[in-house]
């Protein structure tokens, strides 16, 4: 059962490390875009949305290859854990 928890923990950490730069880029883009719109005195938030989207796309371009490589490595490790679980057989209690 420990292997299963290791797989889940590793996959959750992968999700956090992949999504965290995108979330931070979106938040920074929203802050900068909001300040630009406020500074220019615009009523339309389209410019702020475009700046936020550009920040997310830029973060995706910068971290995309590393995230893909991490996902491939974690998937390989997860399949190794699944193989180890299958090798030991189904866990049963003392009665069989």
Secondary structure as GFF3:
##gff-version 3
##sequence-region A 1 96
A	DSSP	alpha_helix	2	40	.	.	.	ID=ss1
A	DSSP	alpha_helix	46	88	.	.	.	ID=ss2
###
